Amino acid sequence: MNDKTRTVARSYDEDGLPVWHSQTSPTSMTTRAECLMHPDRIIPVIFVPGIMGSNLASIDAERSLKIKNIWRPDLMGAVTKIIGLEPRERKAVFDPSNAQVDQNIVVAGKPLVNATIGFPPKLIEARGWGTVFWGSYGPLLEYLESSLNDVMRWDSSANKSTIDGEWAAYAAHGVTVKSGEKNCTLKLTQSELEQVSKYWYPVHAVGYNWLQSNEDSGKYLAKKIDEILAHYRDKWGSKAVQKVVLVTHSMGGLVARAAVHPKMGNAAEKVLGIVHGAMPALGAPAAYKRMRAGNEIGFSINPLTVAKSIATWMFLGAHGQDVAPVLGQSPGGLQLLPNQNYPNGWLTIRAGGVTYSITGNPYHAIYAERDKWWRLVNPDWLDPGGDSGLKYDATGKAVTKTNPAWARYKLCLSSAEQFHATLGDSYHPVTYAFYGADTGHKAWGKIQWNIGTERFVMRGPMAVFDTNAELKKLAMDGLPAGDDGNGTVEVRAMNSSWMGDLHDRFSIDDAQSMGDGTVPHESGLAPGTRGGAIEQWSLAGFDHQSAYLPEMSNVMSVTKYAIAKIAQKADWGDA
């Protein structure tokens, strides 16, 4: 039959099944409607977002100051409710035990997921797209849905399949991306692309409670994987689908690794492979900085992610006093701190021209420290408005008072340490990864506190006679005498100098490591150097939150390439 054809756009019904709509025409019009069916073999692609990328609602609104949508950056009303909260109120709202994933795509009559891909609302909900911050991740979900399912196109005139234009470059000359200082060519053969095109890739998103432990979130993700596989088996038959592909951002990488870990989610046999993006595999010193000095407003090329950055700054706070009550009770947040595998000596203090390092297991040496001024958190900040923590008597001796908030913090800290001890360097055997290593988006690879000049103001020129030993005592053993919560601390060391007490200010230095503004390259490269990733790319040009925007062509190129490579492992549906 040589009649001309016109391709009818494919859409989906509420159950996710393909449908086509075409108008009838007079018999004199011989152009035939052509409906292109997607394959009946399925590889679900599941996106797992980063911290604060999942929408959260309270379980019991009475416990969260009657605020239901506790983290919904797409909803301006939810943002404005929380911006003015005091630290003690913020702590009540962001209680991990009272938070759950918010799956609604319409809140207060306002649609928050404006998908342009033609999905009906019920299908958008079923795909989990309402569980993630749409302004940040929605464009990626739609991009992957479109691109992964258009690898090969049917050419009616030639009566054969051809590689779609977007994918043709991979087979022709390869797609070049700059990885570190080298140009890397991503090449896929004709047969590899034909293998990719044998499968349908429905794109899902799984948001999670990012306040709770990533172990719990990993188990939750493993359960969702089971539900998604069961859904397609029910609709398409037991042989149509066997495994999923996971694509992760930031903390979502820790969640995915927990999901496939044999002692946590134990879902490795249900996962074909994982693509990790911008994962703080070993933690990030930025978490320490934010607990001490508050959140910074990150740079972004996208106005929607700028909005999220500002919302984050306002929600969790611009000062350490605002951030500590929330993250101090959040196992998930504490699991982003540099863990026991992070390069030792990342916390440094410079005084008198000498740099001193705090070394050892950071959970004991740094995070559990209550007295020293360089500690992770002021115990008083964990219980804003309460009467707890460390007080000092007239001699400067620390006096410990009953502190339930500190006890809770220690439990969360212990949970974080155990999580990373168990997770270790465990990765799915089919892992691909990319990370940011950009001098234009520096991150804290180390935290350095620099001494000021306060002692000269107080004691005049005699301060020049302070010895290195005396300054070391101030730097390493000094007690906090004041903290502005913005990265400057007043420190005192009593009777530490020939003139008596030493007193000065220390301030956190600017970020110095290549990174993406949040995750330094020291942590981002771990999947390749420690985890056995099959391929890993060191990329530039994006800030942390904007990593997966479709306009990040280098990220899109490596992500699609990695998924295509993972798809080569699929063998279900073959005769």
Rosetta blueprint (number, residue, H / E / L):
1 M L
2 N L
3 D L
4 K L
5 T E
6 R E
7 T E
8 V L
9 A L
10 R E
11 S E
12 Y E
13 D L
14 E L
15 D L
16 G L
17 L L
18 P E
19 V E
20 W E
21 H L
22 S L
23 Q L
24 T L
25 S L
26 P L
27 T L
28 S L
29 M L
30 T L
31 T L
32 R E
33 A E
34 E E
35 C L
36 L L
37 M L
38 H L
39 P L
40 D L
41 R E
42 I E
43 I L
44 P L
45 V E
46 I E
47 F E
48 V E
49 P L
50 G L
51 I L
52 M L
53 G L
54 S E
55 N L
56 L E
57 A E
58 S E
59 I L
60 D L
61 A H
62 E H
63 R H
64 S H
65 L L
66 K L
67 I L
68 K L
69 N L
70 I L
71 W E
72 R L
73 P L
74 D L
75 L L
76 M H
77 G H
78 A H
79 V H
80 T H
81 K H
82 I H
83 I H
84 G L
85 L L
86 E L
87 P H
88 R H
89 E H
90 R H
91 K H
92 A H
93 V H
94 F L
95 D L
96 P H
97 S H
98 N H
99 A E
100 Q E
101 V E
102 D L
103 Q L
104 N L
105 I L
106 V E
107 V E
108 A L
109 G L
110 K E
111 P E
112 L L
113 V L
114 N L
115 A L
116 T L
117 I L
118 G L
119 F L
120 P L
121 P H
122 K H
123 L H
124 I H
125 E H
126 A H
127 R L
128 G L
129 W H
130 G H
131 T H
132 V E
133 F L
134 W H
135 G H
136 S H
137 Y H
138 G H
139 P H
140 L H
141 L H
142 E H
143 Y H
144 L H
145 E H
146 S H
147 S H
148 L H
149 N L
150 D L
151 V L
152 M E
153 R E
154 W E
155 D E
156 S L
157 S L
158 A L
159 N L
160 K E
161 S E
162 T E
163 I E
164 D L
165 G H
166 E H
167 W H
168 A H
169 A H
170 Y H
171 A H
172 A H
173 H L
174 G L
175 V E
176 T E
177 V E
178 K E
179 S E
180 G L
181 E L
182 K E
183 N E
184 C E
185 T E
186 L E
187 K L
188 L L
189 T L
190 Q H
191 S H
192 E H
193 L H
194 E H
195 Q H
196 V H
197 S L
198 K L
199 Y E
200 W E
201 Y L
202 P L
203 V E
204 H E
205 A E
206 V L
207 G L
208 Y L
209 N L
210 W L
211 L L
212 Q L
213 S L
214 N H
215 E H
216 D H
217 S H
218 G H
219 K H
220 Y H
221 L H
222 A H
223 K H
224 K H
225 I H
226 D H
227 E H
228 I H
229 L H
230 A H
231 H H
232 Y H
233 R H
234 D H
235 K H
236 W H
237 G L
238 S L
239 K L
240 A L
241 V E
242 Q L
243 K L
244 V E
245 V E
246 L E
247 V E
248 T E
249 H E
250 S L
251 M L
252 G H
253 G H
254 L H
255 V H
256 A H
257 R H
258 A H
259 A H
260 V H
261 H L
262 P L
263 K L
264 M L
265 G L
266 N L
267 A L
268 A H
269 E H
270 K H
271 V E
272 L E
273 G E
274 I E
275 V E
276 H E
277 G E
278 A L
279 M L
280 P L
281 A L
282 L L
283 G L
284 A L
285 P H
286 A H
287 A H
288 Y H
289 K H
290 R H
291 M H
292 R H
293 A H
294 G L
295 N L
296 E L
297 I L
298 G L
299 F L
300 S L
301 I L
302 N L
303 P H
304 L H
305 T H
306 V H
307 A H
308 K H
309 S H
310 I H
311 A H
312 T H
313 W H
314 M H
315 F H
316 L H
317 G L
318 A L
319 H L
320 G H
321 Q H
322 D H
323 V H
324 A H
325 P H
326 V H
327 L H
328 G L
329 Q L
330 S L
331 P H
332 G H
333 G H
334 L H
335 Q L
336 L L
337 L L
338 P L
339 N L
340 Q L
341 N L
342 Y L
343 P L
344 N L
345 G L
346 W L
347 L E
348 T E
349 I E
350 R E
351 A E
352 G L
353 G L
354 V E
355 T E
356 Y E
357 S E
358 I E
359 T L
360 G L
361 N L
362 P H
363 Y H
364 H H
365 A H
366 I H
367 Y H
368 A L
369 E L
370 R L
371 D L
372 K L
373 W L
374 W L
375 R L
376 L L
377 V L
378 N L
379 P H
380 D H
381 W H
382 L H
383 D L
384 P L
385 G L
386 G L
387 D L
388 S L
389 G L
390 L E
391 K E
392 Y E
393 D L
394 A L
395 T L
396 G L
397 K L
398 A E
399 V E
400 T E
401 K L
402 T L
403 N L
404 P H
405 A H
406 W H
407 A H
408 R H
409 Y H
410 K H
411 L H
412 C H
413 L H
414 S H
415 S H
416 A H
417 E H
418 Q H
419 F H
420 H H
421 A H
422 T H
423 L H
424 G L
425 D L
426 S L
427 Y L
428 H L
429 P L
430 V L
431 T E
432 Y E
433 A E
434 F E
435 Y E
436 G E
437 A L
438 D E
439 T E
440 G E
441 H E
442 K E
443 A E
444 W L
445 G L
446 K L
447 I E
448 Q E
449 W E
450 N E
451 I E
452 G L
453 T L
454 E H
455 R H
456 F H
457 V H
458 M H
459 R H
460 G H
461 P H
462 M H
463 A H
464 V H
465 F H
466 D L
467 T L
468 N H
469 A H
470 E H
471 L H
472 K H
473 K H
474 L H
475 A H
476 M H
477 D H
478 G L
479 L E
480 P E
481 A E
482 G E
483 D E
484 D L
485 G L
486 N L
487 G L
488 T E
489 V E
490 E E
491 V E
492 R E
493 A E
494 M E
495 N E
496 S E
497 S E
498 W L
499 M L
500 G E
501 D E
502 L E
503 H E
504 D E
505 R E
506 F E
507 S E
508 I E
509 D L
510 D L
511 A L
512 Q L
513 S E
514 M E
515 G E
516 D L
517 G L
518 T L
519 V L
520 P E
521 H H
522 E H
523 S H
524 G H
525 L L
526 A H
527 P H
528 G H
529 T H
530 R L
531 G L
532 G L
533 A L
534 I L
535 E E
536 Q E
537 W E
538 S E
539 L E
540 A L
541 G L
542 F L
543 D L
544 H H
545 Q H
546 S H
547 A L
548 Y L
549 L L
550 P L
551 E L
552 M L
553 S H
554 N H
555 V H
556 M H
557 S H
558 V H
559 T H
560 K H
561 Y H
562 A H
563 I H
564 A H
565 K H
566 I H
567 A H
568 Q L
569 K L
570 A L
571 D L
572 W L
573 G L
574 D L
575 A L
